[in-house]
Amino acid sequence: MEQEKKAWEEKPKPLIKETTDAIVRITKTTICGTDLHIMKGDLPEVADGRIIGHEGVGIVEEVGSSVSGFNKGDHVIISCVTSCGKCEYCKKGMYSHCTDGGWILGYMIDGTQAEYVRIPHADNSLYHIPAGADEEALVMLSDILPTGFECGVLNGQVKPGDVIAIIGAGPVGMAALLTAQFFTPAEIIAIDTDDNRLAVAKTFGATHTINSSDGKAVEKVMEFTNNRGVDVAIEAVGLAVTFEMCEAIIGAGGHIANIGVHGKSVTLHLETLWSKNITITTRLVDTVTTPMLFKTVQSKKIEPRKLITHHFNLDQIIEAYDTFGNAAHEKALKVILENNTETRKRQ
């Protein structure tokens, strides 16, 4: 994709290509940090003209003849990961590596930042929304909640009593912060360069916050932990400097859990880590925890709606990208893009 070039254009409505497809009319979608990485050129395999976006909720418009679990008019969550449910990887619960799916929406095929989207393998890639559910909160179940939980909290093996650090207090870092509390860690340190996001992290359950702008975050973490380091360090940015911060603050026997999308190489400091019994994990979200997280959202055990700071109409997407891309200045976390085209047509 041509770096930083974005446009809101008229494109043909997607059509059913396979009998397992569904066409969904988007009602609400959002912008992900990964979309910003695409715009920066970190994922050059994304084709020019691609409709990006991999999160959203909507109404089923049409289904292929082999789709059995969904019908026209159903209200659904779109999973960011497409799963055939039949291949070797899907049978392992590793949907992210599905041989006929995985993360393809807004990446290898057109995505959700549009009025309509084609969803392959609809039976395994959509979730029913019950009547009366909070649609905006459920947008967060498409990607950020399972990503923060699976790639950060579960891979990091957060346990009761742990001291954990989350580097990056953006939406996915906040999702890790919210879901880490399922396991009652003793301390949660949020690290970021944005004071506004750190203040929000405090309200979401962070016990300590550190602004890393002065370059002294490692020193402050080590002082706080009496030089022991943290039990779990979750990288939720995707930069070399933040990953290396994780390496510097991890304690003996600890876990570094990478969430961030890295477009450039990172130095692995084995000269200091080789003897520390640490585990480093990487993961692309599989969304296997989405049904469980759905229940926690419905019961209000966690309230991801609080992550939403801005609202736009879908045709204001360029303005929405400018806002999300200047998050510190705009005090933005998640933006909601609403497709009200049908409403306007009726007016």
C-alpha positions in Angstrom: 0.0 0.0 0.0 1.3 3.5 -0.8 2.5 4.8 2.5 0.1 7.3 4.3 -2.2 7.6 1.3 -5.8 7.2 2.4 -9.1 8.1 0.7 -12.8 7.6 1.1 -14.0 6.2 -2.2 -17.0 4.7 -3.9 -16.5 1.0 -4.5 -18.9 -1.8 -5.7 -20.9 -3.6 -3.1 -19.2 -6.9 -2.2 -20.8 -10.1 -3.6 -21.0 -13.7 -2.3 -18.0 -15.6 -3.7 -18.1 -18.9 -1.8 -21.2 -20.7 -0.4 -19.8 -20.2 3.1 -19.7 -16.4 2.7 -22.0 -13.7 4.3 -22.4 -10.1 3.3 -22.8 -7.9 6.4 -24.0 -4.3 6.4 -21.7 -2.5 8.8 -23.5 -0.5 11.5 -20.4 0.4 13.6 -16.7 -0.1 13.1 -13.5 1.4 14.4 -9.8 2.0 13.7 -7.1 -0.2 15.1 -3.4 0.6 15.8 -2.6 -2.1 13.2 -4.4 0.1 10.6 -2.0 2.9 11.5 0.9 0.4 11.0 -0.5 -0.3 7.5 -0.7 3.4 6.8 3.0 3.8 7.9 4.0 1.1 5.4 4.9 -1.5 8.1 2.9 -4.1 6.2 3.8 -3.5 2.6 2.0 -6.7 1.4 -1.3 -4.8 1.8 -2.4 -4.0 -1.8 -3.1 -0.5 -3.1 -6.8 0.2 -3.0 -7.5 -2.2 -0.2 -10.4 -1.4 2.1 -8.8 -1.8 5.6 -10.4 -2.4 9.0 -11.1 -5.7 10.7 -13.4 -4.8 13.6 -17.1 -4.1 13.6 -20.7 -5.1 14.2 -23.5 -5.1 11.6 -26.6 -6.7 10.1 -26.4 -9.8 7.8 -27.5 -8.8 4.4 -27.1 -12.0 2.5 -25.7 -15.5 3.2 -24.2 -18.2 1.0 -26.1 -21.5 0.5 -23.8 -23.4 2.9 -24.2 -21.0 5.8 -26.4 -22.6 8.5 -25.9 -20.5 11.6 -26.9 -17.1 10.3 -29.7 -15.6 8.3 -30.5 -12.3 6.7 -31.3 -9.7 9.3 -29.2 -11.2 12.1 -27.3 -8.8 14.3 -23.7 -9.9 14.5 -20.2 -9.2 15.8 -17.5 -9.6 13.1 -14.4 -11.4 14.3 -11.1 -9.9 13.2 -9.9 -13.5 12.5 -11.5 -15.7 9.8 -11.8 -19.4 10.7 -12.7 -22.3 8.5 -13.1 -24.5 11.5 -11.8 -27.5 9.6 -8.1 -27.2 9.0 -5.3 -28.5 11.2 -4.7 -25.1 12.8 -8.3 -24.4 13.5 -8.7 -27.8 15.2 -5.8 -26.7 17.5 -7.7 -23.5 18.3 -5.1 -21.5 16.4 -7.5 -19.7 14.2 -5.0 -17.0 13.4 -3.2 -19.5 11.1 -6.3 -20.9 9.4 -5.1 -22.2 6.0 -8.1 -20.5 4.4 -8.5 -17.5 6.7 -6.6 -16.1 9.7 -6.2 -12.4 9.8 -7.2 -11.5 6.2 -9.9 -8.8 6.8 -8.5 -5.4 5.9 -5.2 -7.1 5.1 -5.4 -9.6 2.3 -9.1 -9.0 1.5 -11.3 -5.9 1.8 -12.3 -5.1 5.4 -14.8 -3.4 7.6 -14.2 0.3 7.1 -17.0 0.3 4.5 -20.8 0.2 4.3 -20.7 -3.5 3.5 -18.1 -6.3 3.9 -17.8 -9.9 2.7 -17.2 -12.4 5.6 -15.7 -15.7 4.5 -16.5 -18.8 6.6 -19.4 -16.9 8.2 -20.5 -19.7 10.5 -17.1 -19.6 12.3 -16.3 -15.9 11.9 -19.5 -14.2 13.2 -21.2 -14.1 16.6 -24.8 -13.4 17.3 -25.7 -10.2 19.2 -28.7 -10.6 21.6 -31.4 -8.1 21.6 -30.7 -5.1 23.8 -26.9 -5.6 23.9 -24.6 -2.6 23.9 -23.5 -2.5 20.3 -20.6 -0.1 20.7 -19.1 -2.1 23.6 -19.3 -5.2 21.5 -17.2 -3.6 18.7 -14.3 -4.1 21.2 -14.9 -7.8 21.0 -13.9 -8.0 17.4 -10.2 -7.5 18.2 -8.8 -5.5 21.1 -10.3 -7.4 24.0 -9.3 -10.9 22.8 -6.0 -9.5 21.6 -5.1 -7.9 24.9 -6.3 -11.0 26.8 -4.8 -13.8 24.6 -1.5 -12.2 23.5 -0.8 -10.3 26.6 -2.5 -11.8 29.7 -2.7 -15.5 28.8 0.6 -15.6 27.0 2.2 -13.7 29.9 0.7 -16.3 32.3 -0.4 -13.6 34.7 -1.0 -15.1 38.2 -2.4 -13.9 41.5 0.1 -11.7 43.3 2.2 -10.9 40.2 3.7 -7.5 39.5 3.0 -6.8 35.9 4.0 -3.9 33.6 2.0 -2.9 30.5 4.1 -0.8 28.1 1.7 1.1 26.0 -1.6 2.5 27.3 -3.4 2.6 24.0 -6.6 0.6 23.4 -4.9 -2.9 23.3 -2.8 -2.1 26.3 -6.0 -1.0 28.1 -7.6 -4.2 27.1 -4.7 -6.1 28.6 -5.1 -4.0 31.8 -8.8 -4.7 32.1 -8.5 -8.5 31.5 -5.3 -8.9 33.6 -7.5 -8.2 36.6 -9.3 -11.5 36.1 -6.2 -13.0 37.7 -5.8 -10.5 40.6 -2.2 -9.4 40.1 -0.8 -7.5 43.1 0.4 -4.5 41.0 -0.2 -3.3 37.5 2.2 -0.6 36.2 1.1 1.2 33.1 3.9 2.9 31.1 3.3 5.4 28.3 4.3 8.8 27.1 0.8 10.3 27.2 -0.3 11.6 30.6 -4.0 11.5 29.6 -3.8 7.8 28.8 -2.0 7.1 32.0 -4.8 8.9 33.9 -7.4 6.8 32.2 -5.3 3.7 33.0 -5.5 4.6 36.7 -9.3 4.7 36.5 -9.2 1.2 34.8 -7.2 -0.4 37.6 -3.6 0.5 37.1 -1.9 0.7 40.5 1.0 2.7 39.3 1.7 4.8 36.2 5.0 6.0 34.7 5.5 8.5 31.9 8.4 7.3 30.0 9.1 10.5 28.1 12.1 11.3 30.3 13.9 8.1 29.5 13.9 6.9 33.1 11.0 4.4 33.0 13.4 1.4 33.5 15.0 3.0 36.5 11.6 3.8 38.1 10.3 0.3 37.6 13.5 -1.3 39.1 13.3 1.1 42.0 9.6 0.3 42.6 10.4 -3.5 42.5 13.5 -3.3 44.7 15.6 -4.2 41.7 13.8 -7.5 41.2 12.0 -6.5 38.0 8.5 -7.4 37.1 6.9 -10.9 36.8 5.2 -10.1 33.5 6.0 -7.4 30.9 3.4 -6.9 28.2 4.6 -5.0 25.1 1.6 -3.2 23.5 3.2 -0.7 21.2 5.2 -2.3 18.5 8.5 -0.4 18.7 12.0 -1.5 19.3 12.4 0.9 22.3 9.3 -0.5 24.0 10.3 -4.1 23.5 13.8 -3.5 24.8 12.2 -1.8 27.8 10.4 -5.1 28.5 13.8 -6.9 28.3 15.3 -4.4 30.8 12.6 -4.6 33.4 11.8 -8.4 33.4 12.7 -10.3 36.5 14.1 -13.8 36.9 11.5 -16.4 35.8 9.4 -13.7 34.2 7.4 -13.6 31.0 7.6 -11.0 28.2 4.4 -11.1 26.2 4.5 -9.3 22.9 1.3 -7.8 21.5 2.6 -5.0 19.3 2.9 -5.1 15.6 6.6 -4.7 14.8 7.5 -3.3 11.4 11.3 -3.2 12.2 13.8 -5.4 13.9 14.4 -5.5 17.6 17.6 -6.3 19.5 17.3 -9.4 21.7 19.7 -8.8 24.6 20.7 -12.4 25.3 23.8 -11.1 26.9 21.7 -10.1 29.9 18.7 -12.5 29.5 20.4 -15.9 28.8 20.5 -16.8 32.5 17.3 -15.3 33.7 14.8 -18.2 33.1 12.5 -15.9 31.2 9.9 -16.7 28.5 9.3 -14.6 25.5 6.0 -15.1 23.6 4.6 -13.8 20.4 1.0 -14.3 19.1 -1.5 -13.2 16.6 -4.9 -13.2 18.3 -6.9 -16.4 17.7 -10.2 -15.1 19.2 -10.8 -18.4 21.0 -11.7 -16.4 24.1 -14.3 -14.2 22.4 -17.3 -16.2 23.7 -16.0 -16.0 27.3 -15.2 -12.3 27.0 -18.7 -11.8 25.5 -20.2 -13.0 28.7 -18.0 -10.8 30.9 -19.1 -7.8 28.8 -22.7 -8.7 29.0 -22.5 -9.1 32.7 -20.6 -5.8 33.0 -17.7 -7.4 34.7 -15.6 -5.4 32.3 -16.9 -2.3 30.5 -15.0 -1.8 27.3 -17.4 1.0 26.3 -15.3 3.2 28.5 -12.5 2.9 25.9 -14.6 4.9 23.4 -13.7 8.6 23.3 -14.8 9.8 19.9 -17.7 9.2 17.5 -17.8 9.9 13.7 -20.0 9.0 10.8 -18.4 6.5 8.5 -18.0 9.1 5.7 -15.9 11.1 8.2 -13.3 8.4 8.2 -10.4 10.7 7.1 -11.1 13.0 10.1 -11.4 9.9 12.3 -7.9 8.7 11.2 -6.5 12.2 11.8 -7.9 12.1 15.3 -6.8 8.5 16.1 -3.4 9.2 14.6 -2.9 12.2 16.9 -4.2 10.4 20.0 -2.2 12.4 22.6 -3.3 15.8 21.3 -6.9 14.6 20.7 -7.1 12.5 24.0 -8.3 9.6 21.9 -8.5 5.9 22.7 -11.1 4.1 20.5 -13.2 5.9 17.9 -16.5 4.6 16.7 -17.5 5.0 13.1 -21.2 4.7 12.5 -22.7 3.8 9.2 -25.9 5.8 9.0 -26.2 5.6 5.2 -29.5 3.9 5.3 -30.9 6.4 7.8 -29.9 9.3 5.6 -31.4 7.7 2.5 -34.7 7.5 4.3 -34.6 11.1 5.3 
